[in-house]
Structures are given as structure tokens and as C-alpha cells.
Amino acid sequence: MTTSTPPIPSDASPPDDAAHAVKTEYKFSHVTTQRYLPTPGKSPGWPFADIGQWKIDANASADDWVTELKDWRREHLTRIGYDDANYRRPELQWAQRNFVHAQVMVEDRYLYDPVAGRYTVDRYLDDLESRYGGLDSVLLWCVYPNIGVDDRNQFDFARSLPGGLEALRGAVDDFHRRGVRVFLTTMPWDNGTRDEGEPDWQAIAKIVVAVGADGINGDTYNGVPRAFFDACDALGHPVVVQPESTISAEEHLIWNVQSWGKKAPNEVVPPVAKFKWLEPRHMINYENRWGRDRNHDLQYIFFNGVGYNAWENVWGLWNQLTPRDAASLRRIAAIYRRFPSLPVSLDWRPYERTLQAGIFASRFPADDRTLWTLVNRHEYPIEGEQLAVPHVDGTRYVDLWNGTTLRPRIIDGQAILEATLEGRGFGALLALRDGAHEAGLEDFLALMAKEAATPLASLSSTWTALPQALQPIAPTAPQAAAPAGMVTIPAGEFLFAVQGIEIEGQVWEGVDVQFPWEPTARRHHRRRMQVASFHIDRHLVTNAQFKDFIDATGYAPQDAQHFLRDWRDGAPQAGWENRPVTWVSIEDARAYAAWAGKRLPHGWEWQYAAQGTDGRLYPWGDAWRDDAAPPVFRGRVLPPPAEVGAYPAGASPFGVMDLVGHVWQWTDEFHDEHTRGAIVRGGSDYEPRTSHWYFPQAKRLDQHGKLLLMAPGKDRSGRIGFRCVVDVA
């Protein structure tokens, strides 16, 4: 059996003599806890990562290295009482063919059409097939980063999807029709929102069964606990469990028949995945969500015979594979899918001897055939002789990567195999022994030859951010005097300075939003502008005011899920009339505004009305005041929002109230080709505890939140309301 291993730290490079005794490396305890195994000729204590890398000769120590690693594997499998029964279960063996996986945000506009109000699985998959060859499985992600905006828990978010679990079941069926398996997610850190009343494993198992999903992804887990696996089994619905982080405890291999891999060291010698080495049938989907150049990722998976997580929509930021990387993955996936039993060969051998420096190879043998995968770690092409392998008369040799038949020279019982590998490129050679039948091989070679006709080097490896557009807000009929309940904000110069508070993304291009004067989306925004005068609601729109709108118009949204969820029998609860209306989508808010002859504010208008011209951090000044906003609520079930006007100390310089710490407020909407998001302002009084992954607060006036939009039913929240503006004559 073969298996993966933990990474050696980047500062753990070998001394210059490549023949350094490798045996001693396996006595270092850190080897058992890292993701990758030390590479041949490397000493764990050597501190200079780049010194002498060019002298490394993996051939000099690889045989000894593999021999020692086999002993290491045998011992570790004994220590954990390893049983491979789950790798032999027919209903779980699809995981061993799960080569290309992707996490997709349910908000992605290729997956869900917000105008038609339906899932568009075929559109989503057609795009991926055209670019990188398509998927074997998908993780449907519906929770983070919006969770924590109110008290809905992770399971509530699944039930909040448009059409509920019944529509999600239809989407899962559409994926199955295209041969794609489906994962749902669970997260142990969600203990601050509504208590589900039963353990996570029982709750997610019920949803998995209800929608017919095939697997569970454990967010932040270093091994999904056995309870999740057993809970689904107990319901007669066995699933593949897949930890989001690399497995840390080796015994988890027994029921985690696949996992994600993370950040393989990018050194001259490609590392070997520890858990792939321990159990060659354990399928790893390597993940590097923030990678822009994924060439090393793809060389790593091809060398190890593992799969890839082609994750592109990262919390609403579109990190698309470049054309070069997409073409590389398409060709890798084609080979894997054509010969699916070979990458999971129990006799996998990494660091097969090669004939050229900088070329690294793995051997994946079966009874009548052998696959070698090769990677070129140099920036320039390597042509000519690559491998010398034992020859048996009648064996046929083919170059799968380039789609050609090889006619090797036979010297002293060895076949000398030649191929050309592009700079930072790939190779795949196949030996078919006499009598091995491979139906359709010629057609496959023709397909690969067609792919090879476009060199990877000719394709762009440049990453670019998607352009975003601001959803236009139509002006209102102008009014000279402020309508009842509104405050006039005078025209003036305003320094609009604000930043997005997304938890992830650092300062990547593409994070947050792109205002019309900016060339791309970014987290930090600053513009000195002339703001025209406008009128703005002194208070948030209340339940009573929204009831007037309903009574006058009979408004009923097409997607009514969660609409006015805290009302009873078509009216606010007794005593709630003067509280801000919530559980209204941005579309509902726009409908109310249009009826009232108003509109939603732009983000800079909201901030100007709240901040005035002195750049203060809060409407009342630069220091937080407990008497200026409702007290923070950290419980698990939301109370009603505070009444409007209850905290007069929170008034802005212009006298606008209820701006910060009450409920979030809808303002602008932005969209790109894949994602819609709304800017919400002012923060709320709700701060769920137990995790830093919950939707972060933005009570400071120089900060805003971005809520990903999918459909009104999912977007509505118990802590998002709105106020309106009217243009001045």
C-alpha cells in the first residue's frame, strides 16, 4: 500500500551532498504529523532551503528512501490498527475516481439564475468542461461568509436556499445526471447561532439523505469524526466524508476515504503526500484557493497521483484558473479518467529513476500495464531520453501526454523512452504488455494529440480580476422640502473613505467591491467627492410603515421564503410596530421605496449622512458610547430589534438616528459575471460568540459589510433593515 506524508518545513533542506543517509529521517517524530514526507537526499535539520538545490540527485538515494518508507508505513498502519474495509466498499469506491473536485458558492450566477429563480447546473458544468475538462464532484457551499448576520445556524442556511431542500434535491439530481457527485458541508465552530437541538452529525445526515448528497465536507476539520460517517450509515445512506484540512490523526484514514491537501512546499524536488503513501487509494483533492499560478499545484498532484480542488469562486471573489493551468488540468484529468485504476495503484512508486536532471517521475503499475507520470521542474523544455525501464518483448509504449506511439531503443533489456516535456510541463508514458487490451486507445491518443497541438507555453498564465458593476439606482422625483420623517442633507464636499471587513482575501485585487471610479474591486476605497443634497429618513423604516405599504399595494414577493418572518398573521407582533422592519430582501426594500417615492441610498450618501464632514468614526464622535446604541446581544436566539429613536445620543451631525448598532441597512448592490453582493451599513446589535468566522461587525463609519446575494428568501435576515432617501429639487 502507498500513502501520503507531511511536509518538511521550507527551511529543512538537505546538505549539499545529495547522498546524505536518508534512513535517519524516518526517526524524526515530526514526520508523522506533517502533510508531506521528506524527500530523498534531504536532511530535516538543514537550514538553507535554496543552497545547493541544483546538486540534488534524487536517484542516488531514492531506492533507499522508498525501502525505509515502506517500513515506516508498515509500522504506522500497525499502530493505528488499520483496516481498509471502507476502501473496499463498492458504494464508497467512487471516491477513488474523484479526481477533479470544486467548491462552488451557491450564490454563483452560473449555478443559480437570480432572474429566472432556478438552479442552472448545466450552465455551470458546461463552463467547467469547456475550460478544464469538468468535474467529478462538487461541494455546494451555502453558509459562510453570511452566517452570523442573524441567528440562523448552518443547517438553517441549507433550508433557506431558494425552494428549500426540495429544490436543492433537484439540483443534486441534475449533478448526478451529469455524473458529478455532491458534497454538503458541516462546521464545528458554529455554536453561537440557534441551537439545532441535536448533534451536528445527526442534523447534517438528515439533510444529506433528504437531498440525496454523496458526501460531507468537514469545514476546518483535520479529519471528519467517525460520528458523521456512522450517522449516515445508520440512515442507510453511506457517504464519503472529506475533511477540509489535511488529516492530522492517521487513524482517520480508516473512515475518511478522501481529504483535501494543502500547500505543498514548492522546492526543486516535489514532495510526496503522506496520506497517499500510507493508503494509495486515499484520494486527496489538493486545494490552493488563493493561488494565481497553479502550475506547482498541478505538478504536485500529477506526481502523486492525486486529484485537485479547482476552486474558483472564493467567498465571492473570482479566482479563475488561467488558460495555461486550465489546459494542464484538462489533460491531467483526461489521463486519470481514461486509466482510473492506475493513480490508485497499491504499488505506486514515487521518485522513479529518471535520465535527466530536474525531471521527476512516479510509477503506477498494474498487472498488464504501467503508467509513469513525469514533471519538469525546469523553466525550459527537456527533450530526449527520459526513462529506462525493464523491457518485456511484445510491450507497447505510448506517450499519453502528446498522443503518440513510442518506438524505444532496447539496450541491455531496458526500453529507453523518449519524450519532450515543456518548461514547467508534464509527461505521461504508458506501457501495455503483450495481450493487454485497451479499447478506444487510438481515439484517446488522437484526442491528446489534438490537445498537445496547442503548447502550454502558448497559453496565458496571467491572472486578471473580474470587473464589477454598480447596480444603478434611479433618481426619485425631486422635492425641495424634506418629506415628513426625513432630514435634509446639504450638498457639499465629502471625503468618502471606507474599507470592506471581509474576513479573508487580505488585500487581493478583487476583494470587496469596485466603485465606478475605480479600475478594479479592492478592499480600501477613498474618494473626495461633491455630494448633491438629498433627504434621508431620520429613522429606519418600521414595521408599521411597511404594513402601510402592504395594505396599500398588496405587495407579495414571488419568492416569499422568510418574508416578514417575525410577523404574525400578516401583521407585526403586538408592541413591534415601532421597531425596524427586518426579514426584507433588498428587492423588498426597493419595492417599498418606489411606492413611497423614494429610493435606497448609495453607500457614500449613507456615510455622509452618518459622518458629516469631519471623518468621525461614529455618528456621535470618535469614541464608542454605550448609551448611543442598543446593547450587544450574544445569545443564540435573536430578540426583537430595539425601537427606532430609542437612543437619541446616537444621532449624526445632521440629526439622523438609528445608524449604528441597530440593524444592518441595505445600500448598494454590485455584481460581476459570477457574484452579486450588497453593501450593508451600520452593523447590528447581534454578535454571536464561539468563532471569528461569523459575519463581522462594521459599526465604524469607515467600514462596511458585503453580504453575498443569491435569492430573496436566503438574503432576508432578522438583522437587516433599511432607510430611504429622496433627491432634492
Buried (B, 14 or more C-beta within 10 A) or exposed (E): BBBBBBBBEEEBBBBBBBEBEBEEBBEBEEBBEBBBBBBBBBBBEBEEBEEBBEBBEBBBBBBBBBEBBEEBBEEBBEEBEBEBEBBEEEEBBBBBBBBBBBBBBBBBBBBBEBEEBBBBBEEBBBBBEEBBBBBBBBBBBBBBBBBBBBBBBBBBBBBBBBBBBEBBBBBBEBBBEBEBBBBBBBBBBBBBBBEBEEEBBBBBBBBBBBBBBBBBBBBEBBBBBBBBBBBBBEBEBBBBBBBBBBBBEBBBBBBBBBBBBBBBBBBBBBBBBBBBBBBBBBBBBBBBBBBBBBBBBBBBBBBBBBBBBBBBBBBBBBBBBBBBBBBBBBBBBBBBBBBEEBBBBEEBBBBBBBBBBBBBBBBBBBEBBBBBBBBBBBEEBBEEBBBBBEBEEEBBBBBBBBBBEBEBEEEEEBBBBBBBBBBBBBBBBBBBBEEBEBEEBEEBBEBBBEBBEEBBEEBEBEBEBBEBEBEEBEEBEEBEEBBEBBBBBEEEEBBBBBBBBBEBBEEBBBBBBBBEEEEEBBBEBEBEEEBBBBBBBBBBBBBBBBBBBBEEEEBEBEBEBBBBBBBEEEBBEEEBBBBBBBBBBBBBBBBBBBBBEBBBBBBBBBBBBBBBEEEBBBBBEEEBEEEBBBEEBEEBEBEBBBBBBBBEEBBBBBEBBBBBBBBBBBBBBBBBEBBBBBBBBBBBBBBBEBBEBBBBBBBBBBBBBBBBBBBBBBBBBBBBBBBBBBBBE
